[in-house]
Amino acid sequence: MSWWSELLLLLLVVGLWVRGISQRDEVFGLFCKFLAVLLLVVLLIAGRPLLLELGLLALALWLPSAVRFESES
């Protein structure tokens, strides 16, 4: 998938999500959010998910360690 088609799909995802949030009709808003998530899944599966993988790696490294929350007994 070329970079411009990935960018177009990403812009479509953002547009649908924003439209879903701003809708007064809950059913149509939920439908827009569902379509946005579906397009995001298509983008992640068909595209090059390197940016997503790097973002998830950064999030995993940023999270605190489990040892930090264990009680000292």
N, CA, C and O of each residue as an XYZ file, in Angstrom:
292
protein
N       0.858     -1.168      0.000
C       0.000      0.000      0.000
C       0.910      1.239      0.000
O       1.857      1.315      0.782
N       0.628      2.171     -0.847
C       1.472      3.363     -0.946
C       1.214      4.313      0.221
O       0.201      4.211      0.913
N       2.137      5.226      0.418
C       2.053      6.107      1.586
C       0.875      7.061      1.488
O       0.289      7.423      2.508
N       0.518      7.475      0.273
C      -0.591      8.426      0.137
C      -1.927      7.749      0.398
O      -2.853      8.389      0.897
N      -2.047      6.463      0.068
C      -3.297      5.767      0.376
C      -3.417      5.511      1.879
O      -4.516      5.557      2.431
N      -2.284      5.241      2.542
C      -2.309      5.100      4.003
C      -2.690      6.419      4.665
O      -3.456      6.441      5.628
N      -2.152      7.510      4.144
C      -2.482      8.825      4.692
C      -3.949      9.158      4.464
O      -4.600      9.722      5.344
N      -4.469      8.820      3.306
C      -5.880      9.045      3.010
C      -6.780      8.236      3.946
O      -7.771      8.759      4.456
N      -6.446      6.978      4.171
C      -7.226      6.154      5.093
C      -7.141      6.683      6.521
O      -8.131      6.668      7.253
N      -5.962      7.150      6.916
C      -5.806      7.698      8.261
C      -6.620      8.974      8.432
O      -7.220      9.185      9.486
N      -6.648      9.816      7.423
C      -7.473     11.021      7.484
C      -8.956     10.673      7.522
O      -9.742     11.342      8.193
N      -9.332      9.626      6.799
C     -10.714      9.159      6.826
C     -11.084      8.623      8.203
O     -12.198      8.848      8.678
N     -10.170      7.924      8.839
C     -10.396      7.416     10.200
C     -10.610      8.560     11.169
O     -11.545      8.538     11.969
N      -9.749      9.557     11.098
C      -9.874     10.711     12.003
C     -11.172     11.461     11.736
O     -11.863     11.860     12.674
N     -11.504     11.653     10.475
C     -12.743     12.352     10.134
C     -13.981     11.616     10.615
O     -14.904     12.233     11.148
N     -14.008     10.299     10.431
C     -15.157      9.527     10.898
C     -15.251      9.528     12.419
O     -16.346      9.605     12.976
N     -14.107      9.443     13.089
C     -14.130      9.446     14.555
C     -14.631     10.785     15.092
O     -15.444     10.821     16.016
N     -14.154     11.871     14.523
C     -14.596     13.199     14.961
C     -16.081     13.394     14.667
O     -16.813     13.957     15.482
N     -16.515     12.933     13.513
C     -17.937     13.038     13.179
C     -18.794     12.185     14.121
O     -19.894     12.585     14.501
N     -18.286     11.015     14.492
C     -19.004     10.160     15.423
C     -19.118     10.771     16.803
O     -20.132     10.595     17.478
N     -18.097     11.482     17.228
C     -18.136     12.139     18.545
C     -19.106     13.314     18.534
O     -19.801     13.556     19.521
N     -19.156     14.046     17.424
C     -19.955     15.264     17.376
C     -21.421     15.035     17.022
O     -22.200     15.988     17.024
N     -21.816     13.809     16.720
C     -23.204     13.530     16.344
C     -24.124     13.538     17.563
O     -23.758     13.046     18.630
N     -25.305     14.095     17.396
C     -26.305     14.054     18.461
C     -27.044     12.724     18.466
O     -27.475     12.248     19.516
N     -27.187     12.131     17.295
C     -27.827     10.824     17.183
C     -26.823      9.757     17.604
O     -25.782      9.591     16.968
N     -27.138      9.034     18.678
C     -26.192      8.072     19.230
C     -25.940      6.898     18.290
O     -24.823      6.385     18.228
N     -26.955      6.474     17.568
C     -26.802      5.322     16.677
C     -25.877      5.668     15.516
O     -24.977      4.895     15.190
N     -26.088      6.808     14.899
C     -25.230      7.205     13.783
C     -23.813      7.506     14.270
O     -22.840      7.209     13.577
N     -23.699      8.090     15.454
C     -22.374      8.348     16.015
C     -21.619      7.060     16.280
O     -20.423      6.974     16.001
N     -22.298      6.060     16.815
C     -21.673      4.766     17.062
C     -21.299      4.088     15.747
O     -20.258      3.437     15.660
N     -22.142      4.236     14.720
C     -21.835      3.674     13.402
C     -20.590      4.323     12.806
O     -19.752      3.635     12.222
N     -20.463      5.635     12.947
C     -19.273      6.329     12.435
C     -18.012      5.862     13.168
O     -16.966      5.662     12.550
N     -18.118      5.689     14.480
C     -16.965      5.204     15.247
C     -16.612      3.777     14.850
O     -15.435      3.427     14.756
N     -17.640      2.948     14.615
C     -17.399      1.578     14.185
C     -16.686      1.552     12.838
O     -15.747      0.778     12.651
N     -17.115      2.382     11.905
C     -16.444      2.448     10.603
C     -15.008      2.940     10.742
O     -14.112      2.463     10.046
N     -14.793      3.895     11.643
C     -13.441      4.400     11.856
C     -12.527      3.298     12.392
O     -11.388      3.167     11.943
N     -13.009      2.515     13.338
C     -12.207      1.420     13.882
C     -11.963      0.362     12.814
O     -10.866     -0.189     12.726
N     -12.969      0.076     12.010
C     -12.820     -0.902     10.939
C     -11.774     -0.445      9.913
O     -10.947     -1.244      9.474
N     -11.808      0.819      9.537
C     -10.795      1.344      8.610
C      -9.405      1.328      9.232
O      -8.415      1.095      8.537
N      -9.326      1.575     10.529
C      -8.033      1.528     11.206
C      -7.472      0.114     11.209
O      -6.268     -0.077     11.042
N      -8.329     -0.870     11.395
C      -7.883     -2.265     11.339
C      -7.396     -2.611      9.936
O      -6.376     -3.282      9.783
N      -8.113     -2.162      8.918
C      -7.678     -2.395      7.538
C      -6.338     -1.723      7.295
O      -5.464     -2.297      6.646
N      -6.174     -0.536      7.800
C      -4.913      0.183      7.629
C      -3.770     -0.537      8.327
O      -2.664     -0.615      7.793
N      -4.029     -1.059      9.510
C      -2.967     -1.749     10.247
C      -2.619     -3.094      9.635
O      -1.460     -3.507      9.671
N      -3.600     -3.781      9.075
C      -3.327     -5.093      8.497
C      -2.699     -4.953      7.109
O      -1.730     -5.647      6.802
N      -3.227     -4.082      6.283
C      -2.761     -3.977      4.906
C      -1.573     -3.038      4.748
O      -0.801     -3.167      3.797
N      -1.423     -2.108      5.659
C      -0.347     -1.133      5.528
C       0.928     -1.598      6.193
O       1.055     -2.755      6.594
N       1.856     -0.692      6.302
C       3.104     -0.979      6.989
C       2.975     -0.468      8.416
O       3.057      0.739      8.644
N       2.776     -1.359      9.379
C       2.497     -0.923     10.756
C       3.737     -0.575     11.563
O       3.725     -0.720     12.785
N       4.804     -0.121     10.921
C       6.030      0.179     11.646
C       5.813      1.302     12.664
O       6.306      1.216     13.789
N       5.087      2.349     12.284
C       4.843      3.440     13.226
C       4.018      2.972     14.412
O       4.272      3.384     15.544
N       3.035      2.117     14.169
C       2.244      1.572     15.256
C       3.106      0.710     16.169
O       2.995      0.805     17.391
N       3.951     -0.118     15.600
C       4.814     -0.971     16.402
C       5.780     -0.138     17.242
O       6.016     -0.451     18.409
N       6.328      0.899     16.664
C       7.224      1.766     17.429
C       6.477      2.494     18.545
O       7.007      2.660     19.644
N       5.254      2.927     18.265
C       4.450      3.581     19.296
C       4.100      2.639     20.432
O       4.166      3.024     21.599
N       3.727      1.404     20.104
C       3.428      0.427     21.152
C       4.673      0.050     21.947
O       4.585     -0.173     23.154
N       5.822     -0.026     21.297
C       7.063     -0.294     22.008
C       7.390      0.841     22.968
O       7.803      0.595     24.101
N       7.212      2.065     22.530
C       7.456      3.214     23.406
C       6.491      3.210     24.593
O       6.889      3.528     25.713
N       5.242      2.856     24.360
C       4.262      2.768     25.435
C       4.647      1.676     26.425
O       4.542      1.875     27.636
N       5.089      0.529     25.927
C       5.492     -0.568     26.811
C       6.704     -0.194     27.648
O       6.790     -0.573     28.817
N       7.633      0.536     27.071
C       8.804      0.963     27.834
C       8.473      2.072     28.821
O       9.153      2.221     29.837
N       7.451      2.839     28.539
C       7.050      3.944     29.408
C       6.271      3.461     30.628
O       6.303      4.109     31.674
N       5.573      2.334     30.511
C       4.766      1.819     31.609
C       5.645      1.453     32.795
O       6.778      1.008     32.610
N       5.137      1.634     34.016
C       5.952      1.308     35.197
C       6.112     -0.201     35.355
O       5.312     -0.986     34.846
N       7.143     -0.579     36.059
C       7.426     -1.989     36.283
C       6.472     -2.574     37.318
O       6.004     -1.856     38.202
N       6.178     -3.868     37.218
C       5.291     -4.530     38.164
C       5.960     -4.664     39.524
O       5.270     -4.705     40.543
N       7.295     -4.733     39.563
C       8.010     -4.844     40.820
C       7.789     -3.608     41.681
O       7.832     -3.685     42.909
N       7.561     -2.514     41.062
C       7.366     -1.259     41.773
C       6.094     -1.286     42.630
O       6.035     -0.609     43.657
N       5.088     -2.048     42.228
C       3.824     -2.084     42.927
C       3.693     -3.226     43.921
O       2.679     -3.325     44.612
N       4.696     -4.087     44.009
C       4.639     -5.174     44.964
C       4.913     -4.659     46.369
O       5.751     -3.782     46.575
N       4.188     -5.223     47.333
C       4.400     -4.789     48.719
C       5.653     -5.444     49.284
O       5.994     -6.572     48.926
N       6.317     -4.738     50.151
C       7.531     -5.260     50.766
C       7.144     -5.979     52.055
O       6.899     -5.350     53.084
N       7.093     -7.299     51.980
C       6.731     -8.055     53.180
C       7.739     -9.143     53.484
O       7.583     -9.874     54.463
